[in-house]
Amino acid sequence: MTISVKRYDPHKALIQKLVSALFLENYGDFRSHSFINNHYLKVSLNKTNSLLFNCVEHKEQMVPFQVVGNEILLQSEAHPATAIELDSLMSHFVSADWWPNSDSQRIISKWQEVLSTVNILAQPAPVQSHAELLEWLAVVVDRPNHPFAHAKASLQDILTHWHGQNIHWWAFPKASVFTRNDEDTVKALLGQRDAEAINHKLAELQGDYIALPLLPSQTASALKIKDAHDLCLVTQLGYATSSLRTFCHQNDPSVHIKLASIATPLGAMRTMPPRYLYNGDCAFQLLQQIVSRSTFLSDRVVLCDEQAWWSLGENADMLQCKGEIGFQIRRFPKCGKKFTLSMAALNHPESWHIIEQEGICRTTLFKNVCRYFVKMGLEFLYFGVAPECHGQNVSIAINSEDDFVFVLRDHDSLRICPDQLAVHQLTLPDYQINWQTPNTLVLPNLTELSKYFITLGLQVNLYALSQAFSPYEKESQFWQQLSEDIQEALSELNNAVFSNWAESNFIKQPSWPFKEILAPLFNASDDVTGMPSSMAAIANPLYELNTVKLEQSCEAH
């Protein structure tokens, strides 16, 4: 069974992502080389050649160029404008006079990888239910304003094997495996016949072994582990989820199976270092404490249980081990709601159509999601933490436009501010990191901590939602509503010190932090385990709104 999705063109969306990223990051001083000319965005490459994109201009928007067609033209002084294919676009960009020095061939290769994935995603969705479709839609849209997010490497194969992903079972010495639980991995995933077959093979091995599942791509990594044994048994998981390395349990879609991969989507290896998983446990326990202290969070936030995990690699030291072999069971809480979807899926217009078909008012849901998401983020900051709340890590379990909860997962990236935790007498989590050197998990103050909510929560998540569906005619109306949501949440928190800081930080600062991805991605090595990015700054749309209102007020008087 396949479902054709017509409300989103992945190829046009890819052009938009590239234009948006170049503009927002001003990569290579892109803005000084681009302008609107007769319904085209003209990007000068050098003195004689330019690229033309079919665009309309909205000067008041954060990204003023809206791509309205797939046509791309190469204009030259010596020749008439000619159409070029999307697969050759990056070759023209990297040859531009203003393009920064970089590994051009690597960038072009990544672009071809992106297009290969997008071509698959442009086909009808190979799904059998709305739950599957919502996961597929989240893959299709992927990360907002990240033109290389679809460079999936070997994970791309999973798109063509959406159902029944094969996993290979291997045995590893228990002493080599990092874990914090004694759950039976075989019993957790397999039926009686397959479980008996694996247990029989384990019994034949001399020593104390544990059986773990692997993606086929991890076989080479398994061969490097001392005393590892291929159990020569292949079983299947349920359908894939949007991360492409997490799969639904065949018998229970509320249980997800996450597996390590050496693939490098988003510029980072998707291995599972044991320190990340251990830190996730510590973060989960801290989040449980915080949620229990807040009436609002208790009503609106639930947490996935991700404490069942196993990890190992060539290095036996926890802080150095990359977790080339890794396996985690994620259990979604039983919320009693009609359906659950990731906020990433809400970046796709089709998801809003599905929501409407369920009898839910889209306009009310949109406004409530924004309102409560802002309140959730600010309350977590108040307690001294910032979950990594981009659309892939936050789901929504929905009954109606008013009755829904946020579901948080991937707790290993929970960022903390020790000073603010101390204000609330919350114990520091036992993070396995070097506490003596700067890192992105432990931040020195609330302002640094809040950068991750502003960038990942407001910009990458909510702003992207407003581009897929918005009840407002103008983008400025969305930002105005967001400003009011922030002020309402602070009023309900009723803490003058925190509210004064937050209002100054979120609304009254001329600039916002912004995560750049192009330069870090182009310059990153292939063996990093975190997505390459760096903090920069962009104009704060809330500050600009208030400045305009102040000027209008002065003129009125």
C-alpha positions in Angstrom: 0.0 0.0 0.0 1.2 3.5 -0.8 -0.3 7.0 -0.2 0.3 9.9 -2.6 1.1 13.1 -0.8 0.4 16.2 -2.9 0.6 19.1 -0.5 4.4 19.3 -0.5 7.0 19.2 -3.2 10.3 17.8 -1.7 12.4 19.2 -4.6 11.0 22.8 -4.3 11.3 22.5 -0.5 15.0 21.6 -1.0 15.6 24.7 -3.0 13.9 26.8 -0.3 16.0 25.2 2.4 19.2 26.0 0.5 18.1 29.6 -0.1 17.0 30.0 3.5 20.2 28.6 5.0 22.4 30.8 2.7 20.4 33.9 3.6 20.0 33.3 7.4 23.7 32.4 7.8 24.8 34.9 5.2 27.2 32.2 4.1 30.0 33.8 2.0 28.2 37.2 2.3 25.3 35.7 0.3 23.0 38.6 1.0 25.2 41.1 -0.8 25.2 38.9 -3.9 21.4 38.3 -4.1 18.4 40.4 -4.9 14.9 40.1 -6.5 14.6 41.0 -10.1 11.4 40.4 -12.1 10.0 37.6 -9.9 13.4 35.9 -9.8 15.9 35.8 -7.0 19.2 36.6 -8.8 22.3 35.3 -7.2 25.5 36.6 -8.8 28.2 33.9 -9.0 30.9 36.2 -10.6 31.1 39.2 -12.9 29.4 37.3 -15.8 27.3 34.5 -14.4 24.2 34.4 -12.1 21.7 31.9 -10.9 18.0 32.7 -11.1 15.4 31.2 -8.8 11.6 31.5 -9.2 10.8 33.5 -6.0 8.5 36.1 -4.6 9.7 38.6 -2.0 8.2 39.2 1.4 10.5 41.8 3.0 8.9 41.6 6.4 9.7 37.9 6.9 12.7 36.3 8.6 13.5 34.7 5.2 12.3 37.3 2.6 12.6 35.0 -0.4 9.8 32.4 -1.0 10.6 29.8 -3.7 7.5 29.3 -5.8 8.8 27.0 -8.5 11.4 24.4 -9.3 12.9 26.2 -12.3 16.6 27.2 -11.9 18.3 29.3 -14.6 21.9 30.0 -15.3 22.2 33.5 -16.7 25.4 34.6 -18.6 26.3 37.9 -20.2 27.3 36.0 -23.4 24.4 33.6 -23.6 20.6 33.5 -23.0 19.5 32.1 -19.7 19.4 28.3 -19.7 17.7 25.9 -17.3 19.9 23.8 -15.1 19.1 20.6 -13.2 18.9 20.5 -9.4 21.7 18.0 -9.3 24.2 20.5 -10.8 23.2 23.4 -8.6 25.8 22.9 -6.0 28.6 22.7 -8.6 27.7 26.3 -9.6 27.5 27.5 -6.0 31.0 26.2 -5.0 32.5 27.8 -8.1 31.2 31.3 -7.1 33.8 34.0 -6.5 32.4 34.6 -3.0 32.0 30.9 -1.9 34.4 30.3 1.1 37.4 28.0 0.6 36.1 24.4 1.3 36.3 20.8 0.1 34.2 21.4 -3.0 34.1 17.7 -4.1 32.9 16.7 -0.6 30.1 19.3 -0.7 29.0 18.2 -4.2 29.1 14.6 -3.1 26.9 15.4 -0.1 24.5 17.3 -2.3 24.1 14.2 -4.6 23.4 12.2 -1.5 20.7 14.6 -0.6 19.1 14.5 -4.0 19.1 10.7 -4.0 17.1 10.7 -0.8 14.8 13.5 -2.0 14.0 11.5 -5.2 12.9 8.6 -3.0 10.8 10.8 -0.7 9.1 12.4 -3.7 7.5 9.0 -4.5 4.2 7.8 -2.9 4.6 7.0 0.8 5.0 3.2 1.4 2.8 3.2 4.5 -0.2 1.2 5.8 -1.6 3.5 8.5 -1.9 7.1 9.5 0.7 6.4 12.3 3.2 5.3 9.7 2.3 8.2 7.4 3.0 10.7 10.1 6.5 9.2 10.6 7.1 9.3 6.8 6.0 12.9 6.6 8.5 13.8 9.3 11.3 12.2 7.2 10.1 14.1 4.1 10.4 17.5 5.8 13.3 16.7 8.1 15.2 19.6 9.7 13.9 23.1 8.7 16.4 25.3 6.8 19.0 22.5 6.7 19.6 21.7 3.0 21.9 18.8 3.8 19.6 17.1 6.4 18.6 14.5 3.7 22.2 13.3 3.3 21.4 10.0 5.0 24.4 7.9 3.9 23.7 4.2 4.5 20.4 5.0 6.4 18.9 5.8 3.0 18.5 2.1 2.4 15.9 2.0 5.1 13.6 4.3 3.1 13.3 1.5 0.5 12.8 -1.1 3.3 10.3 0.8 5.4 8.7 -2.3 6.7 10.4 -5.4 8.2 13.9 -4.0 8.7 16.3 -7.0 9.1 18.4 -7.1 12.2 21.3 -9.4 12.8 21.9 -11.0 16.2 25.4 -11.2 17.7 26.8 -12.4 21.0 29.2 -10.2 23.0 30.9 -10.9 26.3 28.8 -9.3 29.0 32.0 -7.8 30.6 32.5 -5.7 27.4 29.0 -4.2 27.4 28.0 -1.0 29.2 24.4 -1.2 30.6 22.5 -0.3 33.8 19.8 -2.9 33.7 19.4 -6.7 33.5 16.4 -6.8 31.1 16.5 -9.9 28.8 17.2 -8.4 25.4 16.1 -11.5 23.6 12.7 -11.7 25.4 12.1 -8.0 24.9 12.2 -8.2 21.1 11.5 -11.8 20.0 8.8 -14.4 20.0 9.2 -17.7 21.7 10.7 -19.6 18.7 13.4 -17.1 17.8 14.2 -16.5 21.5 14.7 -20.2 22.1 17.0 -20.4 19.0 19.2 -17.5 20.3 19.3 -18.8 23.8 20.4 -22.2 22.5 23.3 -20.7 20.6 24.3 -18.6 23.6 24.4 -21.7 25.7 26.9 -23.3 23.2 29.4 -20.4 23.8 32.0 -20.7 26.5 31.7 -17.7 28.8 29.1 -15.2 29.9 27.5 -13.6 26.8 24.6 -11.3 25.9 22.8 -11.2 22.6 22.3 -7.9 20.9 20.7 -6.8 17.6 22.6 -4.9 14.9 21.7 -3.1 11.7 23.4 -4.9 8.8 25.7 -1.9 8.3 27.2 -2.5 11.8 28.6 -6.0 10.9 32.1 -4.5 10.2 32.1 -2.9 13.7 31.0 -6.1 15.4 33.9 -8.0 13.8 36.3 -5.6 15.5 35.0 -6.5 19.0 37.1 -9.1 20.8 35.3 -12.5 21.3 32.2 -11.3 19.4 30.2 -14.1 17.7 27.7 -13.9 14.9 24.7 -16.0 16.0 23.6 -16.3 12.3 20.1 -15.4 13.1 18.2 -12.6 11.3 14.9 -11.3 12.6 12.7 -8.3 11.7 11.5 -5.1 13.4 8.3 -3.1 12.7 8.2 -0.1 10.5 10.8 2.6 10.6 10.4 6.0 12.3 11.6 9.4 11.1 15.2 9.0 12.5 15.7 5.9 10.2 17.6 4.1 12.9 14.7 3.7 15.3 11.9 1.2 14.6 8.6 0.3 16.1 8.3 -3.0 17.9 6.4 -5.4 15.7 3.8 -6.1 18.4 3.6 -2.8 20.2 4.0 0.5 18.3 4.4 2.4 21.6 7.8 0.6 22.0 10.6 1.9 19.8 13.9 0.1 19.2 16.9 2.4 18.6 20.1 1.0 17.0 23.6 2.4 16.5 24.8 3.2 13.0 28.0 4.5 11.6 26.0 6.5 9.0 26.6 10.3 9.2 23.3 12.1 8.5 23.4 15.7 9.7 27.2 15.4 9.6 27.5 13.1 12.7 27.9 9.4 13.2 24.8 7.9 14.7 26.6 5.6 17.1 25.5 5.3 20.7 28.3 6.2 23.1 27.6 4.7 26.6 28.2 8.1 28.3 25.3 9.6 26.3 23.0 6.8 27.3 24.1 7.0 31.0 23.6 10.8 30.9 20.2 10.2 29.5 19.3 8.2 32.5 20.5 10.9 34.8 18.6 13.5 32.8 15.4 11.4 32.9 15.5 11.3 36.7 16.1 15.0 36.9 13.2 15.7 34.5 10.9 13.5 36.6 11.7 15.6 39.7 11.0 18.8 37.9 7.8 17.7 36.3 6.5 16.5 39.6 7.1 20.0 41.1 5.0 21.9 38.5 1.2 21.6 38.2 1.4 22.8 34.6 4.3 20.4 33.6 2.5 17.5 35.3 -0.6 18.2 33.3 1.1 18.8 29.9 4.3 16.9 29.8 5.1 13.1 29.9 8.5 11.4 29.4 9.6 8.4 27.4 11.4 5.8 29.5 14.7 5.1 27.8 16.5 3.4 30.6 16.9 0.0 28.9 20.1 0.2 26.8 23.3 -1.6 25.9 26.4 -0.2 24.3 30.0 -1.2 23.5 32.8 -0.4 21.1 36.5 -0.9 20.4 37.4 1.3 23.4 36.5 -0.1 26.8 36.6 3.3 28.6 33.2 4.8 29.0 34.3 8.4 28.2 36.2 7.3 25.1 33.9 4.5 23.8 32.0 5.6 20.6 29.3 2.9 21.0 29.6 1.5 17.5 27.3 -1.3 18.8 24.3 0.1 20.6 20.7 -0.8 21.3 18.0 1.0 23.3 14.4 0.3 24.1 12.2 3.5 24.2 8.9 3.1 25.9 6.3 5.8 25.2 4.0 6.5 28.2 0.4 5.3 27.9 -1.4 8.7 27.5 -4.9 7.5 26.5 -5.0 9.8 23.5 -6.3 9.2 20.0 -3.0 9.5 18.2 0.6 10.7 18.6 2.8 12.5 16.1 6.2 14.2 16.3 6.3 18.0 16.1 8.6 17.5 13.1 5.6 15.9 11.3 3.7 19.2 11.9 6.2 20.9 9.6 4.4 19.0 6.8 1.1 20.5 5.5 -0.4 17.0 5.1 -0.2 16.5 8.8 -2.5 19.4 9.4 -4.9 17.9 6.8 -4.9 14.6 8.8 -5.6 16.5 12.0 -8.6 18.2 10.4 -9.9 14.9 9.2 -9.8 13.7 12.9 -12.3 16.5 13.7 -9.8 18.7 15.4 -9.8 22.5 14.8 -6.4 23.3 13.3 -6.4 26.9 14.2 -7.2 26.3 17.8 -4.7 23.5 18.0 -1.9 25.6 16.4 -2.4 28.4 18.9 -2.6 26.1 21.9 0.5 24.2 20.8 2.5 27.4 20.5 1.1 28.8 23.8 1.8 25.6 25.9 5.1 24.9 24.2 6.4 28.3 25.1 5.1 27.9 28.7 6.8 24.4 28.9 10.1 25.8 27.7 10.1 28.7 30.1 9.1 26.6 33.1 12.0 24.2 32.4 14.3 27.1 32.1 13.0 28.4 35.4 14.1 25.1 37.0 17.4 25.3 35.3 17.1 22.8 32.4 16.6 23.0 28.6 15.4 19.8 26.9 16.6 19.6 23.3 13.1 20.4 22.0 13.4 20.5 18.2 10.6 18.7 16.4 12.3 15.3 16.3 12.6 15.1 20.1 9.1 16.3 21.0 5.9 14.5 20.1 2.3 15.4 20.9 -0.3 12.9 22.0 -3.7 14.4 21.0 -7.4 13.9 21.8 -8.6 17.3 20.7 -7.4 20.9 20.1 -7.5 21.5 23.9 -6.7 18.0 25.2 -3.1 17.0 24.4 0.3 16.5 26.1 3.9 16.9 25.0 6.0 13.7 25.0 9.7 14.2 25.5 12.4 11.7 24.3 16.1 11.6 23.7 16.9 12.9 27.2 20.7 12.5 26.8 20.9 16.1 25.4 19.2 17.7 28.5 21.2 20.9 29.1 21.5 22.3 32.6 22.5 25.4 34.5 23.9 24.4 37.9 23.3 27.7 39.6 19.6 27.7 38.7 19.3 24.1 39.7 20.7 25.1 43.1 18.1 27.8 43.5 15.5 25.1 43.5 17.6 22.7 45.5 17.8 20.2 42.7 20.8 17.9 42.7 23.3 18.0 39.8 22.9 15.0 37.5 25.9 12.6 37.4 26.8 13.5 33.8 29.8 11.5 32.5 31.6 14.5 31.1 34.7 16.5 31.8 33.3 19.0 34.2 36.4 21.1 34.1 36.2 22.1 30.4 33.5 24.0 28.5 30.8 21.8 27.0 27.3 22.2 25.6 25.5 20.2 28.4 26.5 22.3 31.4 26.0 26.1 30.9 27.3 28.8 33.2 24.1 30.9 33.4 20.5 31.1 32.3 21.3 33.3 29.2 23.6 30.6 27.8 21.1 27.9 28.6 18.2 29.8 27.0 20.1 29.9 23.7 19.1 26.2 23.1 15.4 26.9 23.7 15.4 30.0 21.4 17.3 28.2 18.6 15.9 24.7 18.8 12.5 25.4 20.4 11.3 28.7 18.9 13.3 28.9 15.6 13.7 25.3 14.5 10.4 24.0 16.0 7.6 26.6 16.3 8.7 28.9 13.5 8.8 25.9 11.1 5.3 25.0 12.2 4.1 28.4 11.2 5.5 27.9 7.7 3.5 24.7 7.3 0.3 26.0 8.7 -0.6 29.3 10.3 -3.9 31.0 10.9 -2.3 34.3 10.4 -2.1 36.3 7.2 1.3 37.8 8.0 4.4 36.3 9.6 4.5 39.3 12.0 1.2 38.2 13.5 2.8 34.9 14.5 5.7 36.7 16.2 3.3 39.0 17.9 1.3 36.0 19.3 4.6 34.4 20.4 5.5 37.5 22.3 2.2 37.5 24.0 2.5 33.8 24.8 5.9 34.5 26.5 4.5 37.4 28.5 1.5 35.3 29.6 3.7 32.4 30.7 5.9 34.7 32.7 2.9 36.2 34.4 1.6 32.8 35.4 5.0 31.8 36.7 4.8 34.8 39.0 8.5 35.2 39.8 9.7 38.7 39.3 13.5 38.0 39.1 13.1 35.2 36.5 10.4 37.2 34.5 12.5 40.3 34.3 15.5 38.3 33.0 13.3 36.3 30.5 11.5 39.4 29.1 14.8 41.1 28.6 16.4 38.0 27.1 13.6 36.9 24.8 11.9 40.2 23.8 14.0 43.2 24.5 17.4 42.1 23.0 18.0 43.3 19.5 19.5 40.0 18.4 18.7 36.3 19.1 21.2 33.4 19.1 21.1 31.4 15.9 22.6 28.0 15.0 24.7 28.0 11.9 25.1 24.6 10.2 26.7 25.2 6.7 30.3 26.2 7.6 30.5 23.7 10.6 29.1 20.9 8.4 31.5 21.6 5.5 34.5 21.7 7.8 33.6 18.8 10.1 35.4 15.4 10.0 33.4 12.3 9.3 33.8 10.7 12.8 32.1 13.3 15.1 29.1 12.0 17.1 27.3 15.4 17.5 25.7 17.4 14.7 28.2 20.1 13.6 26.9 23.6 14.4 28.0 26.9 15.9 26.2 29.8 17.6 25.8 33.0 15.7 23.2 35.8 15.9 20.3 37.1 13.9 17.8 39.9 14.3 15.3 39.3 17.1 11.8 39.4 15.4 10.1 40.1 18.8 12.4 43.1 19.4 11.7 44.5 16.0 7.9 44.2 16.6 8.1 46.1 19.9 10.3 48.7 18.3 7.7 49.3 15.5 4.9 49.5 18.1 6.9 52.0 20.2 7.6 54.2 17.1 3.9 54.0 16.2 2.9 55.0 19.8 5.3 58.0 19.7 3.9 59.1 16.3 0.4 58.9 17.7 1.3 61.3 20.5 
